[in-house]
Amino acid sequence: MLEHNYLNAFILTCTVVLPLIYWYWRPRKYPPGPRGIPVLGMLPFMGKYTERKLAKWSKTYGNVMSLRFGRTDVVFLNDYGSIHEALVNQGRKFAGRPKYTLPFITDLAKGAGLADMDYGKFFMSQKKLGYKALRGLGVGRTMESRVYEEESHLIDAIRSMEGKPFKISKIIQKAISNNILSVVFGQRFDYDDKHIEDIMNRLLNMLEDQATSLSSRICTLAPFLKDIPPIVFVYSRFKKRISVSLDYIRKKIYEHQETFQKNDLRDFIDAFLKQSIIENNQDFTIHQLIFYIRGLLVAGTETASTTLSWALLCLLHHPEKQKKLREEIMKVLCCKERISITHKFMMPYTNAFIQEVMRYRTLSPIGVSHKTTEDAELNGYFIPKDTVVATNLWAVHNDPVYWDEPEKFKPERFIDDNGEFIQSSHVIPFSLGIRQCLGKQLAQMEIFIFLVSMIQNFEFLPDPHDKELPNIDEGVNGLQFLPYAYRVIAKSL
Ligand code: HEM
């Protein structure tokens, strides 16, 4: 009888007590947080707007908190202070990338590319290469010249729609993608080129298709779900779609190899090929180049074009701000002068408007996950090596400590008493530190040039056939926060 009791106690300990201890155990001084339910952890409780839930929970657990998903603990940073301390002051310790940053892509890329690559010497040299190519250093043309050329095509395409309601986000997307296509392949494409449209759609599908985007986001937190229905079906559909685009990139690389001249670099591909000769490093593979390009095309297209779509939706919701923006632009450009980046310093309201759009509609609400490269201490908590760390950029942009009525769209908050623009260090849509956005300068330039030129040339009105504008507080929230589709009428000025 006694033996029987011991056996029962042993079985109970093995099947219930030990798993529960394992489930609830954390290292000493580990950031606090709710544990959720066994196996899934907090996954079922995240909701559509994860960032808003996190900001709410941080009031109970603190700005540095942890949540468990499956077998993975994720540390979330929910305020500017902790994000700055981690990504800037202790930059190297927080500069890693977890294996499953964007799980569907990670499986195919196997650590290649840039955004997915873990921190190290090769990552640093690849990022430097990207910065140089984007600035136009040694690759034929400067970035500015490519953006100016595209601006006139964008205006012509919008003018051709005159009078008819249309989805402006599609045209903006083509203009923005041409900037990065031009850097990478050395050429722009006509807006009605169906082949490149298909190639880009297949790449962007991950962000735009709600099922793919949501499934991938879930797998970032719980990678094991990738092999389980229904996510496994979404994943195989994704793989099929993207392979066509990856083959196209491969073909472009082969064409470049055939015509490559090391003293006449035309674009990013040439810059990569030359660097591979200089460094003579076996990490410079075609596979690395394909996934680097894939990342540039995706990150370089959807981000800036979505920001411009939010900007126009804000203007439709606030016609008085559209008027004010145009008044400033017309004053500086005297109606006919062509916009250039040097005008930026003469347009305080335009700068304030753009900064407020980026704060108000945070494009990447919980950023891209990082990983600690060694044991770290943050705000008195211990964070072991290889911990996944996510930054709640939305919480920074909505923190009442910095913002009066953060839920309201008020560009005026960035204008001082002398009418000058206030550049805020607390608006951080591009993140901070070693892993901050590679395309920050390019994005800021194209958003400024395209927005000013559109407002100079057109008055934007809502489509009169639509009952109402999409609710600006809501949107598609996956890997990025996108506005719901809307149409405009562009009246030539
Ligand atoms: C409004 C426009 C944009 C926003 C808000 C934005 C935002 C971000 C954010 C939040 C990250 C993650 C940073 C981190 O890990 O902490 C990132 C990374 C990155 N972005 Fe952007 N981005 C924009 C435009 C662009 C453009 C135009 C490019 C094209 C070149 C680009 C290329 C990249 C790349 C390659 C990375 C990975 C950097 C790394 O892992 O070190 N982005 N971006």
Residues whose N, C-alpha, C, O or C-beta is under 5 A from the ligand:
A	BS01	HEM	L114 A115 L296 A299 G300 T303 A304 T307 L363 S364 G367 V368 P429 F430 S431 L432 I434 R435 Q436 C437 L438 G439 L442 A443
